[in-house]
Amino acid sequence: MKKTVAFVPLKLNNERLPQKNTKQLSDGTPLLELILSALRQVNGVDDVYVYCSDDSVIKHLPEGVKFLKRSTELDLSTTKINEVLGSFARDVKADIYVLAHATAPFLKTESIQTGIDKVQSGDYDSALTVHKMQEFVWKDGKPMNYDLAAVPRTQDLDPLFIETTGLYIYTHDLITQRNARIGDRPYLIEVSSIESLDINNPLDFDIADAVYTHILKKRSDQ
C-alpha cells in the first residue's frame, strides 16, 4: 500500500474573514474540526496533519491529528498554493498527498475515499472534487452553451464541471517534479451542492452555519 498523508493547510490571519478556520459554528464546534474528523475516518490514510505557522491552533485539533509548523513566509497574501504544497512535500515524505481545506467543511468521507482509491489504484495520477453544472452560460454578451433561437431544457445542456477547490489528491512526483496538483490523468469526484460549499467571507460562513445547524445536524439526529 502506498503511503498516503492528508493535510489541511491553515493560516489564521485571513483577510476577508479573520480566524475563519477556527471560527465556531452555532454549537461551538470549530470549523476546522469538521474536515479533520472526515479525514480521520478515511481508510488508507496513514497520517492527518494541520500545516500552520501558529501554534495556537493546536488546542482546536481533534485527537489523532498532527500539527506541523510551517514558515510564516507561507502566510503572505502573495503566496501561491503550490508553494505551500511543495513545502509540505519536502517536510513530510509520502507517495500520495490528500489536500483538504477547512473552508470546505462538508466533504463526505465517501467522496474523499473514492478519490484516494482511484489514485491508489495507479489508473489516475490525481483526483479533485467538482460540481456538475447545467445552466445557461454567457460570455462577452453572448450565450456560450446554447442557441437563442432554440432554447433547450437545462437538463439537456452539456454538463460543465467546476472545481470546488475543496479537495485535491496527487502523487509525490506530480508536486515535486512538476509543481502541480492536477496531472494528465485526473479523476473527477462529483460532489453535491452541500459538499461543494466554500467559505471565504462572513456571508459564506453564515450560510454554512445554517446548513450545518438546520440540515446536517438534523439528519444525524434521526
Secondary structure, DSSP 8 states (H G I E B T S, - for coil): ---EEEEEE--S--SSSTTTTT-B-TTS-BHHHHHHHHHHTSTT--EEEEEES-GGGGGG--TT-EEEE--GGGGSTT--HHHHHHHHHHHS--SEEEEE-TTSTT--HHHHHHHHHHHHTTS-SEEEEEEEE----EETTEESSSBTTB---GGGS--EEEEEEEEEEEEHHHHHHH--SS-SSEEEEE--TTTT----SHHHHHHHHHHIIIIIHHHHH-
